[in-house]
Amino acid sequence: MDDPIRLPITDVFDLHSVPARDVQEVVEEYLSEAHRLGYKALRIIHGRGIGVQREMVRAILARTGFVEAFRDAPAEAGGWGATIVTLR
């Protein structure tokens, strides 16, 4: 098994470099770490495509207790290719 890849945690997370099979686990870990670090607003870039990653990300957000809200990003920040997340 490969060693985990360490990524810097910022308020923007671009999923373009994450293999589809790892998206769920990586997003869950990212959210936990961002919450632990005290972030209140995040932007997750999942891309437009056919919406599969968008739906996967939003399903995770919907079941994460410390997520207060989420919505499409404004057009200048990715539109429906990114999701803005508010943490408690």
C-alpha positions as CSV (number, residue, x, y, z in Angstrom):
1,M,0.0,0.0,0.0
2,D,1.2,3.5,-0.8
3,D,2.1,6.0,1.9
4,P,-0.5,8.8,2.3
5,I,0.2,11.9,0.3
6,R,0.5,15.0,2.5
7,L,-1.2,18.1,1.1
8,P,-1.2,21.6,2.5
9,I,-4.7,22.5,3.9
10,T,-6.0,25.8,2.6
11,D,-9.4,27.2,2.0
12,V,-9.4,26.0,-1.6
13,F,-9.2,22.3,-2.6
14,D,-9.0,21.4,-6.2
15,L,-10.0,17.8,-6.9
16,H,-8.6,17.7,-10.4
17,S,-5.5,15.9,-9.2
18,V,-7.4,13.3,-7.1
19,P,-8.2,9.9,-8.7
20,A,-11.9,9.4,-8.8
21,R,-11.6,6.2,-6.6
22,D,-10.1,8.4,-3.9
23,V,-12.4,11.4,-4.0
24,Q,-14.7,10.4,-1.1
25,E,-11.9,9.5,1.3
26,V,-9.8,12.6,0.4
27,V,-12.8,15.0,0.7
28,E,-13.8,13.6,4.1
29,E,-10.2,13.9,5.3
30,Y,-9.9,17.4,3.9
31,L,-13.1,18.6,5.6
32,S,-12.0,17.1,8.9
33,E,-8.6,18.8,8.8
34,A,-10.0,22.2,7.6
35,H,-12.5,22.1,10.4
36,R,-9.8,21.2,12.9
37,L,-7.7,24.1,11.7
38,G,-10.6,26.5,12.2
39,Y,-11.6,27.3,8.6
40,K,-15.1,28.6,8.3
41,A,-15.4,29.0,4.5
42,L,-14.0,26.7,1.9
43,R,-14.2,26.3,-1.9
44,I,-14.0,22.7,-3.3
45,I,-13.3,22.7,-7.1
46,H,-14.8,19.5,-8.6
47,G,-15.1,20.6,-12.2
48,R,-18.1,20.7,-14.4
49,G,-18.0,17.5,-16.4
50,I,-21.3,15.5,-16.1
51,G,-21.7,16.3,-12.4
52,V,-20.6,13.0,-10.9
53,Q,-17.9,14.5,-8.6
54,R,-20.1,17.4,-7.8
55,E,-22.8,15.0,-6.5
56,M,-20.3,12.9,-4.7
57,V,-18.9,16.0,-2.9
58,R,-22.4,17.3,-2.0
59,A,-23.5,13.9,-0.6
60,I,-20.4,14.1,1.7
61,L,-21.2,17.7,2.7
62,A,-24.8,16.8,3.4
63,R,-23.9,14.1,5.9
64,T,-21.0,16.0,7.6
65,G,-22.3,17.4,10.9
66,F,-20.0,20.4,11.1
67,V,-21.0,21.6,7.6
68,E,-23.4,24.5,8.0
69,A,-24.2,25.1,4.3
70,F,-23.0,24.7,0.8
71,R,-23.9,26.2,-2.6
72,D,-22.5,26.7,-6.1
73,A,-19.6,29.1,-6.3
74,P,-20.2,32.5,-7.9
75,A,-19.4,32.6,-11.7
76,E,-16.0,34.2,-11.1
77,A,-15.0,31.5,-8.6
78,G,-16.0,28.5,-10.8
79,G,-19.8,28.6,-11.0
80,W,-21.3,25.1,-10.8
81,G,-17.8,23.6,-11.2
82,A,-17.0,24.5,-7.6
83,T,-18.9,24.4,-4.3
84,I,-18.7,27.0,-1.5
85,V,-18.8,25.4,1.9
86,T,-19.6,27.1,5.3
87,L,-18.4,25.3,8.4
88,R,-19.8,25.7,11.9
